[in-house]
Amino acid sequence: MLNLGTVHIKGLDITTELNGTIFTKLDWFCRIAYTWQQALDVTDPSAPAYKNNIPYTPNNAGSGLVSFSYNNWGAGYSMLFSGTRYTLGENNPYNQLDGWGTQDIFISRTLNTQHFKVKIKGALNNISNQHFDVIRYYPMPGRSWSISILLNNS
């Protein structure tokens, strides 16, 4: 945790969502989000970190999702990315963390019973097995998979 005296932030968030139907039963959904931001430490003009990016704040980040559903089946693809960022206030090559991006896919099936709606979902996360740290020296998982079951009373 680091408290800074004064930070100037400017940026832009863009998000769009589209959806529709193909062949009367095949529904699709798409969401794209992008963030550009500049968050600068302007606390002390004599400090080495003056007007440098604040730690762990990338200038560029974004995500995307495309999904399809047909009858009680669903499938989709998502991606997430972050640009380079710095671990400390001084923005030099030693403190720089590389950008990263992950891609995930999923498939799901919804079953309707008399009392419950059951959704079974299988996902493969980080399909390219990208190795990255969100925080320096704390690696994120590589490729992984999950199965989930969601019960809803109808």
N, C-alpha and C positions, 0 to 999 in steps of 0.2 A: 504494500500500500504506500502510495506516495501522494502527499498533498502539495499542490503547486499554488503559488500565490495568484497569478493572473494568466489566463490562457485565452488566446483569440482563436475562435473556431469559425470557419466558413466552409460551406459544402453544399452538396446537391444530392438529393435522393430521388431516384426515378423508379417507379414500379408500374408495371402494366399486367393486366390479366385479361385473357381471352378464353372463351369457351364456345362450344357449339355441338352440333349433332351431325353425324354422317350416316346415311342409310337408315334413318329413323330410330336405330337402336344403339349405335356406337357413339357415345359421348366422348368429348375430348376437352381438356383443360390445359392452359398454359399460363405460367406466371414467370416474369422476369423482373429482377430487382438489381439495381446498381447504386452504389454510394461512392461519391467522391467527397473527400473532406480534407481540410488542412487544419490541424489543431496544433498551434504553436505556443510554446512557453515564452511569455513576455514578462516574466516576473522581475528579473534583474538584468538590466542592460550590460552589466560588467561580468555576468556569469558565462561560462563556456557554452551553456545550453540555451542561451538567449536566442530566440527566434528559430529554435530547432523543433522538430516534431516531438510531441509528447510520447512517452514510452508506450509501446504496443498498440499504436493507433495507425493502421495503414491508410494511405491516401486513397486506395482503390479496393473495393470489396463488392461482391455480388453473389447472386444465386439465380438458379433457373429450375423450373419444374415443368414436365410434360406428363400428363397422365391420360389414360383411356379407360373407359368402362363400357362393358357390354353385358347386358342382362345382369347377372350377379358376379361377374368377373371384373377385376381391375388390374391395371399394370401401369408402370410409370418409370421415369428416369428423372433424377435430380442431380444438380451440381452446385458446388459452393466454392468460392475462391476468395483469397485475400492477397493483397499485394505485399510488398516488402514493408517491414516496420523495424523500429529500433527498440532495443531492450532497456536503454538508458537515455537520459536527456541529451547527451552528447551524440549527435548523429554522425558517427564515423563508421568505416567498414567493419571494425571489430564488433560493434554493437548492433550490426544489422542482421536481421533474420530474413531468410528467403521467403518469398511468397509461396503459396501453396494452393492446390485445388483438389477437390475430391469429387467422385462421381458415384452415385448409388442407383440401384434398380430394385423394383419390387413387383410382386404379383399378389393379388388377394382374391378371396372368394367369400361371398356373403351367403349364409344359409338362414332361411327363415323357418322358424319352428312356431308352434302354437303360442308359446309364451316368451320366446327370446328371438332376437336377431343376433346371430353369431358371425363375426368377421374374422377370418383366418388370413394372416398376412405373412409372407416370407420376403425377406429383404437381403440383398447383398450390398454391403456398405464398403466404400472406398475400393471399388472394383479394380482400379489400377494399382492398388497397394502402395499409394503415395506415402512416403515417410516425411513427416513434418512435425514441427513444434509450434504450438500456439504460444506457449511460454517457453523461453529458453531452458533446455535441459529437462523438459517434461514432454516426452514424445507422445504423440497421439497414436491410437491403434492403427495398424495396417488393415488389410482386408479382413472383414468379419461378416458374419451372417446372423440373422435373427429370425425367429418365428414368434408371432404374437397372436393371441386370441382375445377378442373383445366381445363381451356379452352386453347386450342392451335389452332391457325389457320393452316389449313392443307396445 
